[in-house]
Amino acid sequence: MSLIETSAVLFGLACVWLTVRQSIWCWPTGLVMVTLYIFIFFDARLYSDMGLQFVYIFMQIYGWHNWLHGGQKHSELKVTRLSRLGAAAWSVIAMATATALGYTMERYTDADFAFADAVTTTLSLIAQWLMAKKILESWLIWITVDIISVAIYALKGLSLTAGLYMVFLALATIGYFAWRRTL
């Protein structure tokens, strides 16, 4: 456990708690967290996760802006649901992307857990995009990511991060029900 991992965990906890509460401050705290995790995942040779953090930097900025101005007439964004067609499309995209990324990481890098890491990376991107749009089902995807991530991080010896994802799992469950009530 390093100081950088401890800091990332604390910012991560704050970020998800603020997201559950639909606070705009979730985005800047998330920005700090993802920046720190670039270094953590590089050191752990979880390259898909590391690459994901670079994308998250831009997603944090987009989400911050969209939550403030993405609603009707540039108002605050409200929680909505994903359509069945949308769910089907995102499922196909997730399977294809995770398979391609996992294959690439397995074949061309020394990545550990290449396919599991690719699944969590792909689902995280989708969940983050849907979160930025305030779509309820983003929480269900986060729950899936959190379950898989706990195992990966525990096996990699990132005990604080594994613990963080256990808390994320609880918060994602709370977030789902909290957002569902606001519909």
FENFEN-V536003 format. One record per residue. N is the residue number from 1. RES is the residue in one small letter. SS is DSSP state (hx for helix, st for strand, lp for the rest). PHI is phi in whole degrees, 0 to 359 (none if undefined). PSI is psi in whole degrees, -180 to 180 (* if undefined). Layout:
BEGIN
n=<N;N>
res=<RES;RES>
ss=<SS;SS>
phi=<PHI;PHI>
psi=<PSI;PSI>
END
This chain:
BEGIN
n=<1;2;3;4;5;6;7;8;9;10;11;12;13;14;15;16;17;18;19;20;21;22;23;24;25;26;27;28;29;30;31;32;33;34;35;36;37;38;39;40;41;42;43;44;45;46;47;48;49;50;51;52;53;54;55;56;57;58;59;60;61;62;63;64;65;66;67;68;69;70;71;72;73;74;75;76;77;78;79;80;81;82;83;84;85;86;87;88;89;90;91;92;93;94;95;96;97;98;99;100;101;102;103;104;105;106;107;108;109;110;111;112;113;114;115;116;117;118;119;120;121;122;123;124;125;126;127;128;129;130;131;132;133;134;135;136;137;138;139;140;141;142;143;144;145;146;147;148;149;150;151;152;153;154;155;156;157;158;159;160;161;162;163;164;165;166;167;168;169;170;171;172;173;174;175;176;177;178;179;180;181;182;183>
res=<m;s;l;i;e;t;s;a;v;l;f;g;l;a;c;v;w;l;t;v;r;q;s;i;w;c;w;p;t;g;l;v;m;v;t;l;y;i;f;i;f;f;d;a;r;l;y;s;d;m;g;l;q;f;v;y;i;f;m;q;i;y;g;w;h;n;w;l;h;g;g;q;k;h;s;e;l;k;v;t;r;l;s;r;l;g;a;a;a;w;s;v;i;a;m;a;t;a;t;a;l;g;y;t;m;e;r;y;t;d;a;d;f;a;f;a;d;a;v;t;t;t;l;s;l;i;a;q;w;l;m;a;k;k;i;l;e;s;w;l;i;w;i;t;v;d;i;i;s;v;a;i;y;a;l;k;g;l;s;l;t;a;g;l;y;m;v;f;l;a;l;a;t;i;g;y;f;a;w;r;r;t;l>
ss=<lp;lp;hx;hx;hx;hx;hx;hx;hx;hx;hx;hx;hx;hx;hx;hx;hx;hx;hx;hx;lp;lp;lp;lp;lp;hx;hx;hx;hx;hx;hx;hx;hx;hx;hx;hx;hx;hx;hx;hx;hx;hx;hx;lp;lp;lp;hx;hx;hx;hx;hx;hx;hx;hx;hx;hx;hx;hx;hx;hx;hx;hx;hx;hx;hx;hx;hx;hx;hx;lp;lp;hx;hx;hx;lp;lp;lp;lp;lp;st;lp;lp;lp;hx;hx;hx;hx;hx;hx;hx;hx;hx;hx;hx;hx;hx;hx;hx;hx;hx;hx;hx;hx;hx;hx;hx;hx;hx;lp;lp;lp;lp;lp;hx;hx;hx;hx;hx;hx;hx;hx;hx;hx;hx;hx;hx;hx;hx;hx;hx;hx;hx;lp;lp;st;lp;lp;hx;hx;hx;hx;hx;hx;hx;hx;hx;hx;hx;hx;hx;hx;hx;hx;hx;hx;lp;lp;lp;hx;hx;hx;hx;hx;hx;hx;hx;hx;hx;hx;hx;hx;hx;hx;hx;hx;hx;hx;hx;hx;hx;hx;hx;lp>
phi=<none;249;298;293;292;300;298;298;298;296;294;296;299;298;300;291;299;293;294;305;276;57;271;300;289;297;288;292;292;295;299;294;302;294;296;295;290;303;288;296;287;297;297;273;59;255;290;295;297;297;299;301;295;296;295;301;304;289;293;297;294;297;299;302;294;294;295;281;229;270;278;300;53;61;270;297;286;253;290;226;248;275;287;296;296;298;297;296;298;296;296;296;300;298;297;294;292;297;296;295;293;299;299;299;293;294;279;247;225;262;300;272;52;305;283;296;296;293;296;294;295;298;296;295;298;295;298;294;298;293;296;298;269;56;263;309;294;303;295;294;291;299;300;298;302;297;299;293;295;305;295;299;291;297;293;274;80;268;295;296;292;299;297;301;289;292;293;304;300;296;293;296;295;298;300;301;290;295;291;298;296;276;294>
psi=<125;168;-39;-39;-41;-46;-44;-40;-45;-44;-36;-43;-45;-43;-51;-39;-43;-34;-45;-40;3;37;133;-22;-7;-31;-48;-34;-36;-35;-42;-46;-51;-32;-44;-38;-17;-47;-39;-47;-30;-47;-33;0;37;77;-33;-43;-40;-47;-37;-36;-34;-41;-40;-33;-47;-36;-35;-44;-44;-47;-42;-49;-45;-39;-32;-37;10;-2;-174;135;40;30;-177;139;142;157;135;179;156;136;165;-41;-42;-43;-43;-45;-46;-33;-45;-45;-43;-47;-46;-44;-45;-40;-47;-45;-43;-45;-46;-46;-38;-42;-38;-1;176;28;141;145;48;-45;-41;-41;-38;-38;-48;-35;-49;-49;-35;-41;-45;-46;-41;-40;-46;-34;-43;-26;0;49;125;-44;-11;-35;-36;-37;-41;-38;-44;-47;-45;-41;-48;-41;-38;-46;-46;-50;-35;-44;-27;-2;15;72;-39;-42;-39;-43;-40;-43;-24;-41;-41;-40;-46;-44;-36;-38;-46;-43;-42;-50;-35;-44;-36;-37;-27;-7;*>
END
